[in-house]
Amino acid sequence: MREKATITAIGSCRISTPFKAAPAFFPVVNNTARIYGYTHTAAEALQQIRFLQGDFSPPRALHGLLMPNVDLDALERQQHTPSDIYMIELSSAKQLRVAGVEVQLNYVTRHFADFFADKTRARDFWRLSNGRKDIEKFAFLNEQDSFHALDDTDKALLVDLVLDMATPETLAQDMHEILALLPRAVFVTHCNALAANGQPLKARAAYIEMVENAAQAVGAPVFNPTASMLAFGQEEALSDPGASLSHYSPDFGDFLFAGLYDRHIAPLHSGATLDSASAIGKAIGLYANRTQIRSISPHLGSVALLTGSLGAGGAERQLSRLAVEMRRREAVAGTVEVIVSTLSPERGRDFFLPPLTEAEVPVSVISDLPAVLSPDDLPGELQPLLRHLPPQTQEALQRLTPHFIAHRPEVAYIWQDGAVLATALAALAANVPRIVISLRGMPPNLRPEMMKDEYFTLYRALSGVPGVTFSANTHASADAYAEWLDMPAESIRVVHNAADPLPPLGGDEDRQMWEDFRRATADADFTFGAVFRFDQNKRPLLWLEFAAAALAAHPASRFVLVGDGAEMQAARTYAREMGIDHRCLFTGKTANVGFWMARMDALGLTSRLEGLPNVLIEAQHAGLPVISTPAGGAGETFLPNQSGYLLDSAEQPSLAQFLGHYLALAGDPAHRKDMSRHARRYARQTFAIDKILPETLALLSGDPAPRQSIHKVARA
């Protein structure tokens, strides 16, 4: 254990200010790397954590409502190394969003100061901004002179602004996700101060109670500073005792940190306290000599597929597809079920639920399972370790273990690092015969923002347990995990993603959008496309920089960008600034990706990090040659120089190299047609569900791995 604990505060000035002063008096290091500002709600805190870990970047248009006076480019160049402990202050139930991005009330009213200066207008605006009165709200705004005085960007922000209130369910879900993302977290409530009438502030008291109840529901530690404030004296504790009762005096801030330190930080370095990484290693190690139950049936029995959520991600899509095909084809003798940590529709975590429901694949949420297993029911050796385990592991032990015991799956197929940490021990405690770990993308040591101390110990311990198998969806990730964990490369089995051709069908809106764009670019002889989530990792602005250079080199080009995300507005603005917006079509989010691929001649991907990008496989099914960075397993999805082109570097892709490949495709239709033929054949032979499903079933059955003949591509 390090001599000093590394700490991070996420919240308002009430908690951040004492943390800044703490290193002068306590053996702590205050880690503020990539903290962009204050937060008040659980949703804001979750968004801040995703920014720390590189999974969120706010659109440029929203900076003034989220992080005014912050140099975002400089902040994003920083790296946030995970702290030993995070203090998450939750002080407000009011949630403000623009296009799915959490923004802050105080920054909103400051940014639109003229509009909100009229209290009656402000009251009427908020009354219409609950997301259910959009038509009334738009009509109201159009009646306001101060609205028409705004530029187009600010008008769009006000139109899209939504104010709602956290509910016990959404609060608990956000807290659950925060716990899953951080190595150790403590939630801190607001102070339940007394108003001039001697009574607590009703709304604040109700929210404090809601935070405490939600923390209890998700098994998280919570610190309510009210008792400390009363002991210190409200007059002395609050710097504004007669006003908002919201700000702490410097002395009380120091007093509060001392309490947090004694209760939650000091034990990190106590020899009597077992850290969660050691605890998970010891707990898994209890099963190193387990007797694996072997089935006498020649058929694979029941299978449980586990992951964090059913959000719109590549891993979630692949898991859902496999579950549906297993169920539809009756590929196993028993049942097929999916188990997740969250299905929150507010956060889009149920995106792939409909196809599972349609296929009658049962889906369970761990937190909804009854906690019928008490700590006393666990094996005696495991009981003293329980309180030291991560909260999500504890919850799964008490809820998922009895579920496994009742349903008796033959295989627990666990996808992604977070789900493995949460559920692998529960599967062992229930004596599930086979546990298959599905590693997706690069290991956490190559993604420090995703690293948790427990992962290395967890995986090393699991590698020594009978009946546990490691798999990956790319050779690149298998090799990287093997190197990190000091395991033989062949001990991680590779089964690629399945991807079938997308139907080239579109709706009336798609067809009209294409016809309008085709007429506007009637001189074009080459359509270059992109299908991605508009976020920091996919680098849409870099894609557009390459497109601008390509247009200059081949003026008969046009570009179709399919998808949506936090960087969408920034991408539109960037295209306009570079003078290429008239040659770019942004389709937005669509279910008809195959329609748009059928209108492209080639496709490009500029990602920094990838697992096995399905879009490159789907593009080849559509006969599209591809140009891609060598991110993750991208180079395993196509035949370099036969069905596509692989750039030399993912971190700093060469524009000159890209242009050479682009012009080879744009300027030589015969060459492009030849690559298209190779692309279709390779995708059909390598990634069809009829090939991948049997490989998956063999993996789950414990059959020996077939000889791997697929090419490997060196990672840049």
LODO-438758 format. One line per 10 residues: number of its first residue (from 1); their letters; for each residue x, y, z of C-alpha. Coordinates in steps of 0.25 Angstrom, whole numbers. Layout:
N
NUM> A> X/Y/Z  ...
REM end
This chain:
716
1> MREKATITAI> 0/0/0  5/14/-3  9/23/8  -1/34/4  -15/31/0  -19/37/-14  -33/44/-13  -43/50/-22  -55/59/-19  -66/60/-29
11> GSCRISTPFK> -77/70/-25  -79/84/-21  -69/94/-14  -74/89/-1  -66/76/-3  -55/80/-13  -50/92/-5  -46/84/8  -40/73/-1  -31/84/-7
21> AAPAFFPVVN> -26/88/7  -25/74/12  -11/70/7  -4/81/16  -10/73/28  -12/59/24  -4/48/17  -13/49/5  -11/53/-10  -22/61/-16
31> NTARIYGYTH> -24/56/-30  -32/66/-39  -27/62/-53  -38/63/-63  -48/69/-53  -55/79/-61  -63/86/-50  -74/85/-40  -85/75/-40  -98/74/-32
41> TAAEALQQIR> -106/62/-37  -103/47/-38  -105/48/-53  -95/60/-54  -85/52/-45  -86/40/-54  -84/48/-66  -71/54/-59  -66/40/-56  -68/36/-71
51> FLQGDFSPPR> -60/48/-75  -49/44/-65  -49/31/-72  -49/36/-86  -63/31/-89  -69/45/-91  -66/58/-97  -76/69/-97  -80/76/-110  -73/89/-112
61> ALHGLLMPNV> -86/97/-112  -89/92/-98  -76/96/-91  -82/109/-86  -93/101/-79  -84/91/-73  -69/96/-72  -68/111/-75  -54/116/-74  -48/102/-76
71> DLDALERQQH> -38/99/-86  -44/86/-91  -33/82/-100  -22/84/-89  -31/76/-80  -33/65/-89  -18/63/-91  -17/60/-76  -18/46/-71  -26/42/-59
81> TPSDIYMIEL> -20/31/-51  -30/24/-43  -30/29/-28  -31/20/-16  -44/26/-12  -54/36/-18  -64/44/-10  -76/47/-18  -85/58/-13  -100/58/-17
91> SSAKQLRVAG> -107/71/-13  -118/73/-24  -130/65/-30  -131/75/-41  -125/69/-54  -123/78/-67  -120/72/-80  -117/77/-94  -117/66/-105  -114/55/-94
101> VEVQLNYVTR> -103/63/-87  -104/68/-73  -102/83/-71  -102/92/-59  -114/101/-55  -104/112/-50  -97/112/-63  -109/112/-71  -115/124/-64  -102/131/-65
111> HFADFFADKT> -100/128/-80  -115/133/-83  -115/144/-73  -123/153/-81  -134/143/-84  -135/138/-69  -134/153/-64  -150/153/-65  -154/144/-53  -168/142/-59
121> RARDFWRLSN> -162/138/-73  -152/129/-65  -163/122/-57  -172/120/-70  -160/114/-77  -156/104/-67  -171/100/-66  -170/96/-80  -157/89/-80  -160/76/-75
131> GRKDIEKFAF> -158/69/-88  -173/66/-90  -178/80/-94  -168/83/-106  -179/89/-115  -184/98/-105  -169/102/-101  -165/105/-115  -177/114/-117  -174/121/-104
141> LNEQDSFHAL> -160/123/-108  -164/129/-121  -172/139/-114  -160/145/-106  -151/156/-112  -140/152/-104  -140/138/-110  -139/144/-124  -128/152/-120  -119/139/-118
151> DDTDKALLVD> -111/133/-129  -115/120/-135  -106/111/-126  -112/117/-113  -126/117/-119  -124/102/-121  -119/100/-107  -131/106/-100  -140/98/-109  -133/85/-105
161> LVLDMATPET> -132/88/-91  -139/79/-82  -141/80/-66  -146/68/-59  -145/62/-45  -137/50/-40  -146/38/-35  -142/28/-25  -140/18/-37  -132/27/-46
171> LAQDMHEILA> -123/32/-34  -120/17/-29  -117/13/-44  -107/25/-45  -101/21/-32  -100/7/-36  -93/11/-49  -83/20/-41  -79/8/-32  -77/0/-44
181> LLPRAVFVTH> -67/10/-50  -59/14/-38  -50/5/-30  -56/11/-17  -66/21/-15  -73/28/-3  -86/36/-5  -87/49/3  -101/56/5  -104/71/6
191> CNALAANGQP> -105/77/20  -119/76/26  -118/91/32  -129/97/39  -137/109/33  -140/122/41  -153/115/46  -145/104/53  -149/94/43  -141/86/32
201> LKARAAYIEM> -142/90/18  -153/81/13  -148/78/-1  -133/77/4  -137/67/15  -145/59/5  -134/58/-5  -124/54/7  -133/43/11  -134/38/-4
211> VENAAQAVGA> -119/38/-5  -118/30/8  -128/20/4  -122/18/-10  -108/16/-4  -114/6/5  -121/-1/-7  -108/-2/-15  -99/-5/-3  -91/7/-4
221> PVFNPTASML> -85/15/8  -91/28/11  -87/40/19  -97/50/24  -90/63/29  -102/68/37  -98/62/50  -84/68/49  -90/81/45  -99/81/58
231> AFGQEEALSD> -87/77/67  -79/88/61  -91/98/62  -99/103/50  -95/117/51  -80/114/51  -82/103/41  -89/111/30  -83/123/24  -97/128/20
241> PGASLSHYSP> -105/124/32  -116/134/28  -117/132/13  -116/119/5  -110/110/16  -102/104/5  -87/108/7  -78/103/18  -68/112/26  -53/108/24
251> DFGDFLFAGL> -52/103/38  -64/94/37  -59/89/23  -46/85/30  -54/78/41  -62/71/31  -50/65/24  -44/60/37  -57/52/39  -57/47/25
261> YDRHIAPLHS> -42/43/27  -44/36/40  -56/28/35  -52/25/21  -38/29/17  -29/25/28  -34/10/28  -28/9/14  -14/8/20  -18/0/33
271> GATLDSASAI> -11/-13/33  -24/-18/39  -32/-15/27  -32/-23/15  -32/-16/2  -43/-20/-9  -32/-25/-19  -26/-34/-8  -40/-39/-4  -44/-42/-18
281> GKAIGLYANR> -32/-50/-20  -33/-58/-7  -48/-60/-10  -45/-66/-24  -33/-74/-18  -43/-82/-9  -48/-89/-22  -34/-92/-28  -36/-107/-24  -50/-108/-27
291> TQIRSISPHL> -56/-121/-33  -62/-117/-46  -76/-124/-49  -75/-130/-62  -88/-133/-70  -90/-147/-76  -99/-141/-86  -94/-140/-100  -102/-127/-102  -99/-113/-96
301> GSVALLTGSL> -108/-110/-84  -113/-96/-80  -105/-84/-83  -105/-71/-75  -99/-59/-82  -95/-47/-73  -91/-33/-76  -93/-19/-70  -104/-14/-79  -111/-15/-92
311> GAGGAERQLS> -107/-2/-97  -104/2/-111  -90/-4/-111  -83/-14/-120  -81/-24/-109  -96/-23/-105  -100/-25/-119  -92/-37/-120  -96/-43/-107  -111/-41/-111
321> RLAVEMRRRE> -109/-47/-125  -103/-59/-119  -114/-61/-109  -125/-59/-119  -118/-69/-129  -116/-80/-118  -131/-78/-114  -136/-78/-128  -128/-90/-133  -130/-98/-120
331> AVAGTVEVIV> -115/-99/-120  -114/-103/-105  -122/-114/-98  -125/-105/-87  -129/-90/-85  -122/-78/-90  -123/-65/-81  -117/-52/-81  -113/-45/-67  -109/-30/-66
341> STLSPERGRD> -106/-20/-56  -115/-9/-62  -126/-7/-72  -128/7/-69  -136/13/-81  -133/27/-76  -118/24/-79  -121/16/-92  -116/3/-85  -128/-5/-91
351> FFLPPLTEAE> -125/-3/-106  -124/-18/-109  -135/-22/-100  -146/-23/-111  -139/-34/-120  -137/-42/-107  -151/-40/-103  -156/-44/-117  -148/-56/-116  -153/-60/-103
361> VPVSVISDLP> -140/-59/-96  -142/-56/-81  -134/-44/-76  -131/-42/-62  -125/-30/-54  -116/-34/-43  -121/-23/-33  -136/-28/-36  -133/-42/-32  -137/-45/-17
371> AVLSPDDLPG> -126/-45/-7  -129/-59/-2  -115/-62/2  -110/-56/15  -95/-55/18  -97/-67/28  -101/-76/16  -87/-74/9  -76/-83/11  -69/-81/24
381> ELQPLLRHLP> -56/-77/18  -63/-66/9  -71/-60/20  -59/-51/26  -55/-46/13  -69/-42/9  -69/-27/15  -55/-25/8  -60/-28/-6  -65/-18/-16
391> PQTQEALQRL> -80/-14/-14  -84/-20/-28  -77/-33/-24  -84/-33/-11  -98/-31/-17  -96/-42/-28  -92/-52/-17  -105/-49/-9  -114/-48/-21  -108/-55/-33
401> TPHFIAHRPE> -102/-68/-25  -116/-72/-21  -121/-70/-35  -110/-79/-41  -113/-89/-30  -128/-89/-34  -126/-89/-49  -113/-98/-50  -107/-92/-63  -96/-101/-69
411> VAYIWQDGAV> -88/-89/-73  -87/-75/-68  -82/-67/-81  -77/-53/-75  -74/-42/-84  -65/-30/-81  -56/-26/-69  -67/-20/-60  -77/-31/-61  -66/-41/-58
421> LATALAALAA> -62/-34/-45  -77/-33/-41  -81/-47/-44  -70/-58/-46  -69/-60/-31  -84/-62/-30  -83/-73/-41  -72/-80/-33  -80/-79/-20  -92/-86/-28
431> NVPRIVISLR> -82/-96/-33  -86/-93/-48  -78/-104/-56  -72/-95/-66  -69/-80/-66  -65/-74/-79  -59/-60/-78  -61/-52/-91  -50/-41/-92  -54/-29/-101
441> GMPPNLRPEM> -44/-19/-106  -31/-15/-100  -27/-19/-85  -29/-8/-75  -13/-6/-74  -14/0/-88  -26/8/-84  -22/14/-70  -35/22/-69  -42/8/-68
451> MKDEYFTLYR> -33/2/-59  -37/-3/-45  -27/-9/-35  -36/-22/-34  -34/-26/-49  -20/-32/-49  -22/-40/-36  -36/-44/-41  -31/-50/-54  -19/-56/-49
461> ALSGVPGVTF> -27/-63/-38  -37/-68/-48  -27/-73/-58  -23/-84/-47  -38/-89/-45  -43/-102/-51  -54/-99/-61  -50/-85/-64  -47/-82/-79  -42/-68/-85
471> SANTHASADA> -47/-64/-98  -45/-51/-107  -51/-46/-120  -38/-42/-126  -24/-47/-126  -19/-33/-123  -27/-33/-110  -23/-47/-106  -9/-44/-108  -10/-31/-100
481> YAEWLDMPAE> -17/-38/-88  -7/-50/-89  5/-40/-88  -2/-32/-77  -6/-45/-68  7/-52/-72  -1/-64/-77  2/-72/-90  -4/-66/-102  -11/-79/-106
491> SIRVVHNAAD> -18/-79/-92  -28/-68/-97  -36/-74/-108  -41/-65/-120  -55/-65/-125  -58/-53/-134  -71/-46/-135  -82/-50/-144  -88/-40/-154  -97/-43/-165
501> PLPPLGGDED> -101/-34/-177  -109/-22/-173  -122/-21/-181  -121/-9/-191  -135/-4/-188  -138/10/-184  -151/18/-181  -157/29/-188  -149/39/-180  -136/32/-183
511> RQMWEDFRRA> -139/32/-198  -143/46/-198  -130/51/-191  -122/43/-201  -129/48/-213  -127/63/-208  -112/60/-205  -110/53/-219  -116/64/-226  -108/75/-219
521> TADADFTFGA> -95/67/-222  -99/62/-236  -84/63/-241  -79/53/-230  -74/40/-235  -69/35/-222  -76/34/-209  -68/32/-196  -75/28/-183  -74/27/-168
531> VFRFDQNKRP> -83/19/-158  -79/22/-144  -83/28/-131  -79/43/-131  -70/43/-119  -56/46/-115  -51/32/-118  -56/31/-132  -50/44/-135  -60/50/-145
541> LLWLEFAAAA> -53/63/-146  -40/56/-151  -49/48/-161  -54/61/-166  -40/67/-167  -36/55/-176  -49/57/-184  -46/72/-186  -32/68/-192  -39/57/-200
551> LAAHPASRFV> -48/66/-206  -37/76/-210  -30/64/-216  -42/58/-223  -53/69/-225  -63/59/-230  -64/53/-215  -76/54/-206  -77/49/-192  -88/42/-184
561> LVGDGAEMQA> -87/41/-169  -96/32/-161  -98/32/-146  -100/42/-135  -94/45/-122  -88/56/-113  -79/61/-124  -89/62/-135  -92/77/-134  -77/80/-133
571> ARTYAREMGI> -75/71/-145  -85/79/-153  -79/92/-149  -65/87/-153  -70/83/-166  -76/97/-168  -63/104/-164  -54/96/-173  -64/99/-185  -68/84/-188
581> DHRCLFTGKT> -82/84/-182  -88/85/-195  -82/71/-199  -85/65/-186  -98/58/-182  -100/56/-167  -111/45/-166  -112/45/-151  -116/32/-143  -123/22/-152
591> ANVGFWMARM> -127/8/-151  -125/7/-167  -110/6/-167  -110/-4/-178  -118/6/-187  -107/16/-186  -96/6/-188  -102/3/-201  -100/17/-205  -85/17/-202
601> DALGLTSRLE> -73/13/-210  -64/11/-198  -63/14/-183  -53/20/-174  -51/18/-159  -42/27/-151  -43/21/-137  -32/22/-126  -37/10/-119  -45/-2/-123
611> GLPNVLIEAQ> -49/-17/-120  -53/-23/-133  -61/-12/-140  -74/-19/-146  -75/-7/-155  -63/-11/-164  -69/-25/-165  -83/-20/-169  -76/-11/-179  -69/-22/-186
621> HAGLPVISTP> -82/-30/-186  -88/-18/-194  -76/-19/-203  -69/-7/-198  -54/-6/-197  -49/0/-184  -38/10/-179  -36/9/-164  -26/12/-153  -20/-1/-147
631> AGGAGETFLP> -28/1/-134  -30/-12/-126  -34/-23/-135  -38/-14/-147  -27/-21/-156  -33/-34/-153  -47/-30/-160  -41/-29/-174  -30/-34/-183  -20/-22/-184
641> NQSGYLLDSA> -18/-17/-198  -28/-27/-203  -41/-23/-197  -37/-10/-190  -25/-2/-186  -19/-2/-172  -12/11/-167  1/10/-160  -3/17/-147  -15/18/-138
651> EQPSLAQFLG> -10/29/-130  -5/38/-141  -10/34/-154  -3/39/-166  -11/48/-175  -2/46/-187  -4/31/-185  -19/32/-184  -19/41/-197  -11/30/-205
661> HYLALAGDPA> -21/19/-201  -33/29/-204  -29/33/-217  -26/18/-221  -40/15/-218  -46/28/-224  -38/28/-236  -39/14/-241  -53/8/-242  -47/-6/-247
671> HRKDMSRHAR> -38/-7/-235  -49/-3/-226  -58/-14/-232  -48/-24/-230  -46/-20/-215  -61/-20/-213  -62/-35/-218  -51/-39/-208  -58/-31/-197  -71/-39/-199
681> RYARQTFAID> -64/-52/-200  -55/-50/-188  -67/-45/-179  -76/-57/-183  -65/-67/-180  -60/-61/-167  -71/-55/-159  -84/-61/-163  -93/-65/-151  -93/-79/-157
691> KILPETLALL> -78/-80/-155  -77/-72/-142  -89/-79/-134  -83/-93/-135  -69/-87/-131  -76/-81/-119  -83/-93/-115  -70/-101/-116  -64/-91/-107  -75/-92/-97
701> SGDPAPRQSI> -75/-107/-97  -60/-108/-94  -57/-114/-107  -42/-113/-112  -39/-100/-119  -38/-102/-134  -26/-98/-142  -26/-83/-143  -23/-79/-158  -27/-65/-158
711> HKVARA> -16/-55/-161  -11/-46/-150  -7/-31/-152  3/-24/-143  -3/-13/-135  3/1/-136
REM end
